[in-house]
Amino acid sequence: MFPETAVVTGSEGGIGRALVVALEAEGAQVRGLDLAGGFDVSDPQAWLDVEAADLVCLNAGVLAKGDGTIDDYRRILGVNVDGVVFGVQALAPRMRSGSAFVVTASLAGLVPMPSDPLYTLTKHAVVGYARSMAEVLEPRGIRVNLVCPGIVRTPMTEPAQADLDEAGFPLMEPEQVAEAILVAGRSELTGQAWVCQPGREPLLFKFPNVPGPRVGGAEGMVPPL
């Protein structure tokens, strides 16, 4: 059963903990990395001691505090973006063919979320980064996919829980997202995103294409970069 070994960041949070439980129940050896245990995903030096694995789940994430400070901006970039980039940069060179990354993004990486523009910025960033790195790593047989959940019942949602309950808004449980991460990790596809919503099975998101050049002989060309 894939994977035999796994790395999970944000392993003490709701989704991360559910993912660790699911992987260990299948017999995988899991290394959980979390700030609560002293691991800072935004520190590139910390990644040097992390061994490569069959499945690397870059799951750590935070919301903006909403105070609009530079420190808050740097904090959310560090966890949500650097924590993905540093993980890929550190581990991809040591991962074998057939292994995979799965990045936990968000619906906020696909659509606007005016309640937290900084969080939305970071999730759009990791969607673009993961899809681009998928093409870079594909020749080596390493896959890179994403999951994009809606709102999940985790410690991050607790401050808004009363408002969500009053509105009757359905939340997902972390276990549903953990299952979607395993679907993405085991897929033979790469550069794809699975949308997770309450009451739905993980659904492949159809990224829209963009028009190419309208120049004779160059239709459909991509930049030779």
Secondary structure, DSSP 8 states (H G I E B T S, - for coil): ---SEEEEESTTSHHHHHHHHHHHHTT-EEEEE-GGGT--TT-TTGGGG----SEEEE-------SS--HHHHHHHHIIIIIHHHHHHHHHGGG--TT-EEEEE--GGGTS--TT-HHHHHHHHHHHHHHHHHHHHHGGGT-EEEEEEE--B-SGGGGGGHHHHHHHT---B-HHHHHHHHHHHHH-S--S-EEEE-TTS--EE----------STT-TT-----
